[in-house]
Amino acid sequence: MSAGDIDDVVGDEEYLEQLRKDNIPFHLYLLKAFFFKPIRTFFIPFGAGISEDGQRVYISRDLQTNIQGVECESALVRHETTEWGLRFFCQIGEDYLTDPTGHRLANRAEHDRIVQLLDTPDAWFTYTTIIDNQIIREERTDLKDKPLPRDLARYPYEDAEWDKIEEAMYNEYSIEEWDRLGVSNAQENPI
């Protein structure tokens, strides 16, 4: 998704599996990253995001991820970590606007997790209907009084969006929440 464009196209399962087989660091990262506990105290403009170093997943505090009585935040964790890993380890989807492959393969990881969690024939449709409507609302939210993490990855945001996000990263609410979280800004080695 970028600039209001929700792209729910699911990438090729075999291609993602082949990338994991061919790129062991990518595979090992995902084995660990799929179990990251998301941080849910910040506001994230597109509902979910990841830190620049790929070590923290953020899900917007306002995003309702309980679908049909099942907690589905792990699907968003899989999406964010897969997308980051594809960019970092495989150089896929580095230009978010012109190469949707990374996003769509991340959709595959998210899709597969939702199918596991909801275990119904219409799981993906149900999930995306509920999540996408919330994301559209979040995209339109004023960032003025919202806490945003300082290390949020720059993609998929366009320049004008990023300028607003970067400004909000240093509002009083963001500073307070960032300090409470106690995360260092220095990221020497992302893996």
VEXLUMGU-543865 format. One record per atom (N, C-alpha, C, O): residue in one letter; x, y, z; atom name. Coordinates in steps of 0.05 Angstrom, whole numbers, plus 32768, in hexadecimal, padded with zeros to 4 digits. Each point is the difference from the previous one (the first is absolute). Example, Ala and Ser with C-alpha at 12.3 -4.5 7.8 and 13.67 -1.06 7.14 Angstrom:
<nodes>
   res     c1     c2     c3   atom
     A   8108   7F8E   809C      N
     A   7FEE   8018   8000     CA
     A   8012   8018   8000      C
     A   8015   8000   800D      O
     S   7FE4   8015   7FE5      N
     S   8010   8018   8001     CA
     S   7FF1   8016   800E      C
     S   800A   8016   8004      O
</nodes>
This chain:
<nodes>
   res     c1     c2     c3   atom
     M   8011   7FE9   8000      N
     M   7FEF   8017   8000     CA
     M   8012   8019   8000      C
     M   8014   8001   800E      O
     S   7FE4   8012   7FE2      N
     S   800F   8019   8000     CA
     S   7FEE   8017   7FF8      C
     S   7FF1   7FFD   7FED      O
     A   8010   8018   8022      N
     A   7FF0   8018   7FFA     CA
     A   7FE3   7FF9   7FFC      C
     A   7FF3   8008   7FEC      O
     G   8002   7FE8   8025      N
     G   7FE4   7FF9   7FFF     CA
     G   7FF9   7FE9   7FEE      C
     G   7FE9   7FFA   7FFC      O
     D   802B   7FF9   7FF8      N
     D   7FFB   7FE9   7FEF     CA
     D   8003   7FE6   800F      C
     D   8017   7FF8   8005      O
     I   7FD3   7FFC   8002      N
     I   8002   7FE6   800E     CA
     I   8003   7FEA   7FEB      C
     I   7FEF   7FFC   7FEF      O
     D   8027   7FF6   8012      N
     D   8007   7FEB   7FED     CA
     D   7FFE   7FE6   800F      C
     D   8013   7FF8   800E      O
     D   7FD7   7FF9   7FEF      N
     D   7FFD   7FE7   800D     CA
     D   8007   7FE8   7FEE      C
     D   7FF9   7FE9   8006      O
     V   8015   801C   7FE4      N
     V   8008   7FEB   7FEE     CA
     V   8014   7FEE   800F      C
     V   8013   8009   800C      O
     V   7FE8   7FDD   7FF3      N
     V   8010   7FEC   800F     CA
     V   8015   7FF5   7FEC      C
     V   7FFA   7FF6   7FEB      O
     G   8020   800D   801D      N
     G   8016   7FF6   7FF0     CA
     G   8001   7FE2   7FFE      C
     G   7FF2   7FF2   800F      O
     D   801F   8005   7FE0      N
     D   8003   7FE3   7FFA     CA
     D   800D   7FF1   8017      C
     D   8017   8007   8009      O
     E   7FDB   7FE5   8002      N
     E   800A   7FF0   8016     CA
     E   801A   7FF2   7FFA      C
     E   8012   8000   8010      O
     E   7FF0   7FF5   7FD8      N
     E   8018   7FF1   7FF9     CA
     E   8018   8012   7FFD      C
     E   8017   7FF8   8008      O
     Y   7FE5   8020   7FEE      N
     Y   8016   8013   7FFD     CA
     Y   800B   8008   801C      C
     Y   8018   8002   8004      O
     L   7FD5   8004   800F      N
     L   8009   8007   801B     CA
     L   800F   7FE9   800C      C
     L   8015   8004   800D      O
     E   7FE2   7FE4   7FF0      N
     E   800E   7FE8   800C     CA
     E   801B   7FFD   7FF3      C
     E   8013   7FF9   800D      O
     Q   7FEF   800B   7FD9      N
     Q   801A   7FFE   7FF2     CA
     Q   8014   8015   800A      C
     Q   8017   7FFA   8004      O
     L   7FDF   801E   8000      N
     L   8011   8015   800B     CA
     L   800B   7FF9   801B      C
     L   8017   8005   8006      O
     R   7FD8   7FEE   800A      N
     R   8009   7FF8   801B     CA
     R   8015   7FEA   7FFE      C
     R   8013   7FFF   800F      O
     K   7FEA   7FEF   7FDE      N
     K   8013   7FEA   7FFC     CA
     K   801B   800A   7FF5      C
     K   8015   7FF7   8008      O
     D   7FE9   801D   7FE6      N
     D   8018   800A   7FF3     CA
     D   800F   8015   8011      C
     D   8018   8004   7FFB      O
     N   7FDB   8008   8018      N
     N   800D   8015   8010     CA
     N   7FFD   7FF9   801E      C
     N   7FEC   8007   800D      O
     I   8027   7FEA   7FFD      N
     I   7FFF   7FF6   801B     CA
     I   7FFE   8017   8015      C
     I   7FF1   7FFD   8013      O
     P   801E   8019   7FEA      N
     P   7FFD   8016   8014     CA
     P   7FE3   800A   8001      C
     P   7FF5   8006   8015      O
     F   7FFE   7FFC   7FD4      N
     F   7FE4   8009   7FFE     CA
     F   7FEE   7FEB   800F      C
     F   7FF0   8008   8010      O
     H   8014   7FDF   7FEB      N
     H   7FF1   7FEB   800D     CA
     H   8004   8000   801E      C
     H   7FEC   7FFF   800F      O
     L   802D   8004   7FFA      N
     L   8005   8000   801C     CA
     L   7FF4   8019   800E      C
     L   7FF6   7FFE   8016      O
     Y   800B   8018   7FDC      N
     Y   7FF4   8018   800B     CA
     Y   7FE2   7FFC   8004      C
     Y   7FF5   8006   8015      O
     L   7FFD   7FEE   7FD7      N
     L   7FE3   7FFC   8003     CA
     L   7FFA   7FEC   8015      C
     L   7FEB   8002   800E      O
     L   8026   7FE9   7FF6      N
     L   7FFB   7FED   8015     CA
     L   7FFE   800E   801C      C
     L   7FF0   7FF8   8011      O
     K   8021   801C   7FF2      N
     K   8000   800F   8019     CA
     K   7FEB   8016   8000      C
     K   7FF1   8003   8013      O
     A   800D   800B   7FD7      N
     A   7FEF   8018   7FFE     CA
     A   7FE2   7FFA   8001      C
     A   7FF0   8010   800A      O
     F   8008   7FD9   7FEC      N
     F   7FE4   7FF9   8001     CA
     F   7FF5   7FFF   801C      C
     F   7FE7   8000   8004      O
     F   802A   7FFF   8010      N
     F   7FF8   7FFE   801C     CA
     F   8004   801A   800F      C
     F   7FFD   8000   8019      O
     F   800A   8015   7FD9      N
     F   8002   801A   800E     CA
     F   7FE5   8008   800C      C
     F   7FEB   7FFC   7FF4      O
     K   8016   800E   8024      N
     K   7FE8   800A   800D     CA
     K   7FFE   801D   7FF7      C
     K   8011   8011   8005      O
     P   7FD9   7FF6   7FEE      N
     P   7FFD   801B   7FF6     CA
     P   7FFD   8015   8016      C
     P   7FF5   7FFA   8016      O
     I   8014   801E   7FE5      N
     I   7FFD   8016   8012     CA
     I   7FE6   800E   7FF7      C
     I   7FFD   8008   7FE9      O
     R   7FF1   7FFC   802B      N
     R   7FE5   800A   7FF9     CA
     R   7FFA   801A   800E      C
     R   7FE8   8007   8004      O
     T   802C   8009   8003      N
     T   7FFB   8018   800F     CA
     T   8002   8019   7FEF      C
     T   7FFA   8016   8009      O
     F   800F   7FE7   7FDE      N
     F   8003   8017   7FEE     CA
     F   7FE9   8000   7FEC      C
     F   7FF1   7FED   7FFD      O
     F   800C   802A   7FF5      N
     F   7FEE   8002   7FE9     CA
     F   8011   7FFB   7FE7      C
     F   8015   800D   7FFD      O
     I   7FE2   7FE2   7FF1      N
     I   800E   7FFB   7FE7     CA
     I   7FED   8007   7FE9      C
     I   7FEB   7FF4   7FFE      O
     P   801D   801F   7FF1      N
     P   7FEE   800A   7FEB     CA
     P   7FF3   7FEB   7FEE      C
     P   7FE8   8003   7FF9      O
     F   8025   7FE8   8000      N
     F   7FF4   7FEB   7FEF     CA
     F   7FF9   7FE7   8010      C
     F   7FFD   7FEB   7FF5      O
     G   8000   8018   8025      N
     G   7FF7   7FEA   8011     CA
     G   8016   7FF0   800C      C
     G   7FFF   7FF8   8017      O
     A   8016   8002   7FDA      N
     A   8017   7FF1   800A     CA
     A   8019   8009   7FF2      C
     A   7FFF   800A   7FE9      O
     G   8018   7FF1   8024      N
     G   8019   8008   7FF4     CA
     G   8016   7FF1   800F      C
     G   7FFB   7FF0   8011      O
     I   801E   8016   7FE7      N
     I   8017   7FF2   800C     CA
     I   8016   8015   8004      C
     I   8001   8014   7FF2      O
     S   8010   7FE6   8021      N
     S   8017   8012   8005     CA
     S   8014   7FFE   7FE9      C
     S   8000   7FED   7FF1      O
     E   8010   8028   800C      N
     E   8014   8001   7FEA     CA
     E   8012   7FE8   8001      C
     E   8009   7FF7   7FEB      O
     D   7FFD   7FFF   802D      N
     D   8013   7FE9   8002     CA
     D   7FF2   7FE5   7FFF      C
     D   800D   7FEB   8002      O
     G   7FD9   8015   7FFA      N
     G   7FF1   7FE7   7FFE     CA
     G   7FFD   7FF0   8019      C
     G   7FF9   7FE8   8000      O
     Q   800B   8025   8017      N
     Q   7FFF   7FF1   801A     CA
     Q   7FE7   8005   8010      C
     Q   7FFC   7FF2   8014      O
     R   7FF4   8022   7FE5      N
     R   7FE7   8006   800E     CA
     R   7FEA   8004   7FED      C
     R   8002   800F   7FEC      O
     V   7FE7   7FE3   8019      N
     V   7FE8   8004   7FF0     CA
     V   7FED   8012   8010      C
     V   7FFC   7FFC   8018      O
     Y   7FF9   8017   7FDA      N
     Y   7FED   8012   800C     CA
     Y   7FE4   7FFB   7FF4      C
     Y   7FFD   8000   7FE8      O
     I   7FEF   7FFC   8029      N
     I   7FE4   7FFF   7FF7     CA
     I   7FF3   8017   800E      C
     I   8002   8004   8019      O
     S   7FF0   800C   7FD8      N
     S   7FF3   8018   800B     CA
     S   7FEE   7FF9   8017      C
     S   7FF1   7FED   8000      O
     R   8011   8023   8015      N
     R   7FF1   7FFB   8018     CA
     R   7FE2   8000   7FFB      C
     R   7FF1   7FF5   8010      O
     D   8006   8018   7FDB      N
     D   7FE4   8002   7FFA     CA
     D   7FF6   7FE9   7FEE      C
     D   7FE8   7FFE   7FFC      O
     L   8029   7FF2   7FF9      N
     L   7FF9   7FEB   7FED     CA
     L   7FF4   7FE8   800F      C
     L   800E   7FF4   8010      O
     Q   7FDA   8005   7FEA      N
     Q   7FF2   7FE9   800B     CA
     Q   8009   7FE7   7FF0      C
     Q   7FF9   7FFE   7FE9      O
     T   8015   7FF0   8024      N
     T   800A   7FE9   7FF2     CA
     T   7FF3   7FE6   8009      C
     T   8008   7FEA   7FF8      O
     N   7FE4   8018   8019      N
     N   7FF1   7FE8   8008     CA
     N   7FEA   7FFC   7FEC      C
     N   7FED   8010   7FFE      O
     I   8015   7FDB   7FF2      N
     I   7FED   7FFA   7FEB     CA
     I   7FF1   7FE6   8007      C
     I   800C   7FEB   8004      O
     Q   7FDA   8017   7FFE      N
     Q   7FEF   7FE9   8007     CA
     Q   8009   7FF2   8019      C
     Q   8000   7FE7   8002      O
     G   8009   8029   8011      N
     G   8009   7FF5   801A     CA
     G   801C   7FF4   8000      C
     G   8008   7FF4   8013      O
     V   8007   8011   7FD7      N
     V   801B   7FF6   7FFE     CA
     V   8014   8017   7FFD      C
     V   7FFC   8012   7FEF      O
     E   8018   7FEF   8022      N
     E   8015   8015   7FFE     CA
     E   8011   7FFB   7FE8      C
     E   800D   7FEB   7FFD      O
     C   7FF5   8028   7FF1      N
     C   800D   7FFD   7FE6     CA
     C   8019   8012   7FFD      C
     C   8009   8004   7FE9      O
     E   8001   8008   802D      N
     E   8017   8012   7FFD     CA
     E   8018   7FF2   7FF5      C
     E   8011   800D   7FF3      O
     S   7FF2   7FD9   8011      N
     S   8017   7FF2   7FF6     CA
     S   8001   8000   7FE1      C
     S   8015   7FFD   7FF5      O
     A   7FD4   8006   7FFE      N
     A   8000   8001   7FE3     CA
     A   800D   801A   7FF7      C
     A   800E   8001   7FEC      O
     L   7FED   8015   8022      N
     L   800C   8019   7FF9     CA
     L   801E   7FFF   8006      C
     L   8010   800C   7FF1      O
     V   7FF8   7FE7   8024      N
     V   801C   7FFC   8006     CA
     V   800E   7FF1   7FE9      C
     V   8015   8008   7FF7      O
     R   7FDE   7FE4   7FFF      N
     R   800B   7FF1   7FE9     CA
     R   8002   8011   7FE7      C
     R   8014   7FFF   7FF2      O
     H   7FD8   8012   8009      N
     H   8001   8011   7FE9     CA
     H   8018   8014   8003      C
     H   8011   8001   7FEE      O
     E   7FF1   800D   8028      N
     E   8015   8014   8003     CA
     E   801C   7FF4   8000      C
     E   8012   800C   7FF3      O
     T   7FF2   7FDE   801A      N
     T   801A   7FF4   8001     CA
     T   8008   7FF3   7FE5      C
     T   8017   8002   7FF8      O
     T   7FD6   7FF3   7FFA      N
     T   8006   7FF5   7FE5     CA
     T   8007   8016   7FED      C
     T   8014   7FFE   7FF1      O
     E   7FDD   8018   800F      N
     E   8005   8016   7FEF     CA
     E   801C   800C   8006      C
     E   800F   8006   7FED      O
     W   7FF7   7FFE   802C      N
     W   801A   800B   8007     CA
     W   8016   7FED   7FF8      C
     W   8014   8009   7FF4      O
     G   7FE9   7FDD   8012      N
     G   8014   7FED   7FF9     CA
     G   8005   7FFE   7FE2      C
     G   8017   7FFD   7FF7      O
     L   7FD4   8005   7FF9      N
     L   8003   7FFF   7FE3     CA
     L   8011   8018   7FF6      C
     L   8010   7FFD   7FEE      O
     R   7FEB   801A   801E      N
     R   800F   8018   7FF8     CA
     R   801D   7FFD   8009      C
     R   8012   8006   7FF1      O
     F   7FF2   7FF2   8028      N
     F   801B   8000   800C     CA
     F   8011   7FE9   7FF5      C
     F   8018   8004   7FF9      O
     F   7FDD   7FE4   8005      N
     F   8010   7FE9   7FF9     CA
     F   7FFF   7FF9   7FE2      C
     F   8013   7FF5   7FF5      O
     C   7FD7   8012   7FFE      N
     C   7FFC   7FF7   7FE4     CA
     C   7FFF   8017   7FEC      C
     C   7FFE   7FFC   7FE8      O
     Q   8002   801D   8022      N
     Q   7FFD   8018   7FEF     CA
     Q   7FE7   7FFE   7FEF      C
     Q   8000   8009   7FE9      O
     I   7FEA   7FED   8022      N
     I   7FE7   7FFF   7FF3     CA
     I   7FED   8014   800C      C
     I   7FFD   8001   8019      O
     G   7FF7   800F   7FD7      N
     G   7FED   8014   8009     CA
     G   800D   8019   800C      C
     G   7FF4   800E   800F      O
     E   8026   7FF7   7FEA      N
     E   800E   8017   800C     CA
     E   7FF3   801A   7FF8      C
     E   8000   8013   8010      O
     D   7FF6   7FEF   7FD7      N
     D   7FF2   8018   7FF8     CA
     D   7FE2   7FF9   8002      C
     D   7FF4   7FF4   7FEE      O
     Y   8000   8013   8028      N
     Y   7FE5   7FF7   8007     CA
     Y   7FEC   8007   7FEB      C
     Y   7FEE   7FF1   7FFA      O
     L   8015   8027   7FFA      N
     L   7FEC   800A   7FED     CA
     L   8001   7FF1   7FE5      C
     L   7FEC   7FFD   7FF3      O
     T   802C   7FFB   8004      N
     T   8002   7FF4   7FE6     CA
     T   8004   7FE2   8000      C
     T   7FFE   7FF3   7FEB      O
     D   8007   8001   802C      N
     D   8003   7FE3   8003     CA
     D   7FEF   7FF6   8016      C
     D   8009   7FFF   8017      O
     P   7FDE   7FF8   7FE3      N
     P   7FEF   7FF6   8014     CA
     P   8005   7FE3   8008      C
     P   7FF2   7FF5   8011      O
     T   8023   7FFF   7FE4      N
     T   8005   7FE3   8005     CA
     T   8004   7FFB   801E      C
     T   7FF5   7FEC   800A      O
     G   801B   8024   8003      N
     G   8006   7FFB   801D     CA
     G   7FE6   8003   8010      C
     G   7FFB   7FEF   8012      O
     H   7FF5   8025   7FE8      N
     H   7FE7   8003   800F     CA
     H   7FED   7FE8   7FFB      C
     H   7FF3   7FF7   8012      O
     R   800C   8000   7FD5      N
     R   7FEE   7FEA   7FFA     CA
     R   8009   7FE6   800B      C
     R   7FF0   7FEF   8008      O
     L   802A   800D   7FFA      N
     L   800B   7FE8   800D     CA
     L   7FFB   8001   801E      C
     L   7FFB   7FEC   800E      O
     A   8006   802D   7FFD      N
     A   7FF9   8003   801C     CA
     A   7FE3   7FFB   8005      C
     A   7FF8   7FF5   8014      O
     N   7FF7   8013   7FD9      N
     N   7FE4   7FF9   8001     CA
     N   7FFC   7FE1   8001      C
     N   7FEE   7FF6   800D      O
     R   8023   7FFC   7FE4      N
     R   7FFF   7FE3   8000     CA
     R   8005   7FF5   801D      C
     R   7FF1   7FEF   8009      O
     A   8023   801B   8004      N
     A   8006   7FF7   801B     CA
     A   7FE9   8007   8013      C
     A   7FF8   7FF0   8011      O
     E   7FFD   8028   7FEC      N
     E   7FE9   8009   8010     CA
     E   7FE8   7FEE   7FFA      C
     E   7FF2   7FF7   8012      O
     H   8009   8005   7FD4      N
     H   7FE9   7FEF   7FF8     CA
     H   8002   7FE4   800C      C
     H   7FED   7FF6   800C      O
     D   802A   7FFE   7FF2      N
     D   8004   7FE4   8009     CA
     D   7FFB   7FFF   801F      C
     D   7FF4   7FEC   8009      O
     R   8014   8028   8005      N
     R   7FFC   8000   801D     CA
     R   7FE2   8004   8006      C
     R   7FF5   7FF3   8013      O
     I   7FFD   801E   7FDE      N
     I   7FE3   8004   8005     CA
     I   7FF1   7FE6   7FFA      C
     I   7FEE   7FF9   800F      O
     V   8019   7FF9   7FDC      N
     V   7FF3   7FE7   7FFA     CA
     V   8004   7FEC   8017      C
     V   7FED   7FF1   8007      O
     Q   802B   800E   8004      N
     Q   8005   7FEF   8017     CA
     Q   7FEF   8008   8018      C
     Q   7FF4   7FEF   800E      O
     L   800B   802B   7FF8      N
     L   7FF3   800A   8018     CA
     L   7FE1   7FFE   7FFE      C
     L   7FF4   7FF7   8013      O
     L   8001   8011   7FD7      N
     L   7FE3   8001   7FFE     CA
     L   7FF4   7FE6   7FF6      C
     L   7FE9   7FF9   8007      O
     D   8026   7FF8   7FE9      N
     D   7FF7   7FE5   7FF7     CA
     D   7FE4   8000   7FF5      C
     D   7FF0   7FEE   8006      O
     T   800A   8025   7FE8      N
     T   7FE6   8001   7FF2     CA
     T   8006   8005   7FE3      C
     T   8014   800C   7FF9      O
     P   7FD9   7FEC   7FF5      N
     P   8005   8004   7FE3     CA
     P   8003   801E   7FF8      C
     P   800D   8006   7FED      O
     D   7FE6   800B   8022      N
     D   8000   801D   7FF9     CA
     D   8013   8010   8013      C
     D   7FFC   8018   8003      O
     A   8017   7FDB   8009      N
     A   8011   800C   8014     CA
     A   800D   801A   7FF6      C
     A   7FFF   8015   800D      O
     W   800E   7FEA   7FDC      N
     W   800F   8017   7FF5     CA
     W   7FED   8016   7FFA      C
     W   8006   8017   8006      O
     F   7FE3   7FE3   7FEE      N
     F   7FED   8015   7FF9     CA
     F   7FF5   800D   8019      C
     F   7FFF   8019   8002      O
     T   7FFA   7FD8   8012      N
     T   7FF6   800B   8019     CA
     T   8015   8011   800D      C
     T   7FFA   8017   8008      O
     Y   801E   7FDF   7FFA      N
     Y   8016   800F   800D     CA
     Y   8005   801A   7FF2      C
     Y   8001   8016   800C      O
     T   8003   7FE9   7FD9      N
     T   8008   8019   7FF2     CA
     T   7FE9   8014   8000      C
     T   8005   8018   8001      O
     T   7FE2   7FDF   7FFF      N
     T   7FEA   8013   8001     CA
     T   8001   800F   801A      C
     T   7FFC   8018   8001      O
     I   8009   7FDA   8015      N
     I   8000   800D   801A     CA
     I   8019   8012   8004      C
     I   7FFE   8017   8008      O
     I   8019   7FDE   7FF1      N
     I   8019   800F   8004     CA
     I   8002   8018   7FEC      C
     I   8007   8016   8009      O
     D   7FF3   7FE6   7FDE      N
     D   8002   8015   7FEC     CA
     D   7FEF   8018   8007      C
     D   8009   8017   7FFD      O
     N   7FDF   7FE5   800D      N
     N   7FEF   8017   8007     CA
     N   800C   8010   8017      C
     N   7FFE   8018   8001      O
     Q   800F   7FDA   8011      N
     Q   800E   800F   8016     CA
     Q   8018   800F   7FF6      C
     Q   8006   8016   8008      O
     I   8009   7FDE   7FE5      N
     I   8018   800D   7FF5     CA
     I   7FF9   8019   7FF1      C
     I   800D   8014   8002      O
     I   7FDD   7FEB   7FEF      N
     I   7FF7   8018   7FF2     CA
     I   7FFA   8016   8014      C
     I   8007   8017   7FFB      O
     R   7FED   7FE3   801B      N
     R   7FFA   8013   8015     CA
     R   801A   800B   800C      C
     R   8003   8018   8004      O
     E   8010   7FD6   8001      N
     E   8019   8008   800D     CA
     E   8011   8013   7FED      C
     E   800D   8012   8009      O
     E   7FF1   7FE8   7FDD      N
     E   800F   8011   7FED     CA
     E   7FF7   801D   8001      C
     E   8010   8012   7FFB      O
     R   7FD7   7FF2   800B      N
     R   7FF4   801B   8000     CA
     R   8001   800E   801B      C
     R   7FF6   8016   8003      O
     T   8017   7FDD   8010      N
     T   8002   800C   801B     CA
     T   8016   8015   8002      C
     T   8016   7FFC   7FF6      O
     D   7FE3   801A   8017      N
     D   8014   8015   8004     CA
     D   8015   7FF6   8014      C
     D   7FF9   7FF4   8015      O
     L   8020   8010   7FE5      N
     L   8016   7FF6   8011     CA
     L   8008   8013   8016      C
     L   8011   7FF9   8010      O
     K   7FE2   801E   7FF1      N
     K   8009   8015   8013     CA
     K   8003   7FF6   801C      C
     K   8015   8006   800D      O
     D   7FD8   7FEC   7FFE      N
     D   8002   7FF8   801C     CA
     D   8003   7FE1   8003      C
     D   7FF8   7FF5   8014      O
     K   8015   7FFF   7FD9      N
     K   8004   7FE3   8000     CA
     K   801D   7FF9   8006      C
     K   8012   800D   7FF5      O
     P   7FF3   7FDF   801C      N
     P   801B   7FF7   8004     CA
     P   8009   7FED   7FE9      C
     P   7FF3   7FED   7FFA      O
     L   8024   8019   7FFA      N
     L   800B   7FF0   7FEB     CA
     L   801D   7FF8   8008      C
     L   800E   800F   800D      O
     P   7FFA   7FD8   7FED      N
     P   801B   7FF8   8007     CA
     P   8015   800D   7FEE      C
     P   7FFB   8006   7FE9      O
     R   801C   8000   8023      N
     R   8015   800E   7FF1     CA
     R   800E   7FEF   7FEB      C
     R   800C   800B   7FEE      O
     D   7FF3   7FDB   8016      N
     D   800F   7FEF   7FEE     CA
     D   7FEE   7FF2   7FEB      C
     D   8008   7FEC   7FF4      O
     L   7FE1   801F   8007      N
     L   7FEE   7FF4   7FEC     CA
     L   800D   8000   7FE4      C
     L   800B   8015   7FF8      O
     A   7FF4   7FD5   7FFB      N
     A   800B   7FFE   7FE5     CA
     A   7FF2   8014   7FED      C
     A   7FE8   8005   8003      O
     R   8027   8006   7FEC      N
     R   7FF6   8016   7FEE     CA
     R   7FED   7FF6   7FEB      C
     R   7FEE   800F   7FF8      O
     Y   8014   7FD9   7FFF      N
     Y   7FED   7FF6   7FEC     CA
     Y   7FE7   7FF7   800E      C
     Y   8002   7FF8   8017      O
     P   7FE8   800A   7FDE      N
     P   7FF8   8006   7FE4     CA
     P   7FF8   801D   7FFC      C
     P   7FF3   8007   7FEC      O
     Y   8016   800A   8026      N
     Y   7FF7   801C   8000     CA
     Y   800D   8011   7FEA      C
     Y   8018   7FFE   7FFC      O
     E   7FD8   8011   7FF7      N
     E   800A   8013   7FEC     CA
     E   800C   8018   800F      C
     E   7FFB   8004   8017      O
     D   8014   800D   7FDA      N
     D   800E   8016   800D     CA
     D   7FEE   8013   8010      C
     D   8007   8007   8017      O
     A   7FE2   8001   7FDE      N
     A   7FEE   8012   800E     CA
     A   7FF5   7FF3   801A      C
     A   7FFE   800D   8015      O
     E   7FFC   7FD9   7FE9      N
     E   7FF6   7FF2   8018     CA
     E   8017   7FFE   8014      C
     E   7FFB   8003   8018      O
     W   801D   7FF6   7FDF      N
     W   8016   7FFD   8012     CA
     W   8007   8019   8010      C
     W   8006   7FFF   8017      O
     D   7FF8   8018   7FDB      N
     D   8005   8019   800E     CA
     D   7FEE   8004   8018      C
     D   8009   8008   8015      O
     K   7FDD   7FF2   7FE7      N
     K   7FED   8002   8017     CA
     K   8006   7FEB   8015      C
     K   7FFE   8006   8018      O
     I   8009   7FE2   7FE0      N
     I   8007   7FEB   8014     CA
     I   8018   8008   8010      C
     I   8001   7FFD   8018      O
     E   8014   800C   7FD9      N
     E   8019   8007   800E     CA
     E   7FFB   8017   8014      C
     E   800C   8000   8016      O
     E   7FE4   8013   7FE3      N
     E   7FF9   8016   8013     CA
     E   7FF2   7FF4   8018      C
     E   8006   8008   8017      O
     A   7FE7   7FE6   7FE5      N
     A   7FF1   7FF5   8016     CA
     A   8011   7FEE   8012      C
     A   7FF9   7FFC   8017      O
     M   801D   7FF9   7FDF      N
     M   8011   7FEF   8010     CA
     M   800D   8010   8017      C
     M   8009   7FF3   8014      O
     Y   7FF6   8027   7FEB      N
     Y   800C   8010   8015     CA
     Y   7FEC   8012   800E      C
     Y   8007   8013   800D      O
     N   7FDF   7FE6   7FF0      N
     N   7FED   800F   8010     CA
     N   8001   7FF6   801D      C
     N   800D   7FEC   8005      O
     E   7FE7   8022   800E      N
     E   8003   7FF9   801C     CA
     E   7FF6   7FE4   8006      C
     E   800B   7FF3   8012      O
     Y   7FE0   8004   7FE0      N
     Y   7FF5   7FE5   8005     CA
     Y   8014   7FEB   7FF6      C
     Y   8003   7FEB   800D      O
     S   8009   8019   7FDD      N
     S   8014   7FED   7FF5     CA
     S   8018   7FFF   8012      C
     S   800A   7FEA   8005      O
     I   8000   802C   8003      N
     I   8017   8001   8012     CA
     I   7FFA   7FF1   801A      C
     I   8011   7FF0   8009      O
     E   7FD8   8015   8002      N
     E   7FF9   7FF3   801A     CA
     E   7FFE   7FE1   7FFC      C
     E   800B   7FF1   8011      O
     E   7FE8   8007   7FDA      N
     E   7FFD   7FE3   7FFC     CA
     E   801B   7FF3   7FF9      C
     E   8006   7FEA   8009      O
     W   800A   8023   7FE7      N
     W   801A   7FF6   7FF8     CA
     W   8012   7FFC   8018      C
     W   800D   7FEC   8004      O
     D   7FF3   8029   800E      N
     D   8010   7FFE   8018     CA
     D   7FF6   7FEA   8012      C
     D   8010   7FF2   800D      O
     R   7FD5   800B   7FF5      N
     R   7FF5   7FEA   8011     CA
     R   8008   7FE5   7FF5      C
     R   8005   7FED   8010      O
     L   7FFC   8010   7FD6      N
     L   8008   7FE7   7FF3     CA
     L   801D   7FF9   8006      C
     L   8008   7FE9   8003      O
     G   8009   802C   7FFE      N
     G   801C   7FFC   8007     CA
     G   8011   7FF4   7FEA      C
     G   8013   7FF1   8006      O
     V   7FE7   8014   7FE1      N
     V   800F   7FF5   7FEA     CA
     V   8016   8014   7FF8      C
     V   7FFB   8018   7FFF      O
     S   801C   7FDD   7FFC      N
     S   8016   8011   7FF7     CA
     S   7FFD   8007   7FE3      C
     S   7FF6   7FF1   7FF0      O
     N   8011   8028   8009      N
     N   7FFF   8008   7FE4     CA
     N   8017   7FF5   7FF0      C
     N   7FFE   7FFD   7FE8      O
     A   8018   7FFB   8025      N
     A   8017   7FF6   7FF2     CA
     A   7FFB   7FE3   7FF7      C
     A   7FFA   7FEF   8011      O
     Q   8009   800C   7FD6      N
     Q   7FFC   7FE5   7FF5     CA
     Q   8019   7FF9   7FEF      C
     Q   8001   8006   7FE8      O
     E   8013   7FEF   8025      N
     E   8019   7FFA   7FF2     CA
     E   7FFD   7FE8   7FEE      C
     E   8009   8001   7FE9      O
     N   7FEC   7FE9   8021      N
     N   7FFE   7FE8   7FF0     CA
     N   7FE3   7FF6   8001      C
     N   7FF7   7FF6   8015      O
     P   7FFA   800B   7FD5      N
     P   7FE4   7FFA   8001     CA
     P   7FFA   7FE2   8004      C
     P   7FE9   7FFA   8007      O
     I   8029   7FF5   7FF6      N
     I   7FFA   7FE3   8003     CA
     I   8011   7FF4   8016      C
     I   7FFE   7FE8   8005      O
</nodes>
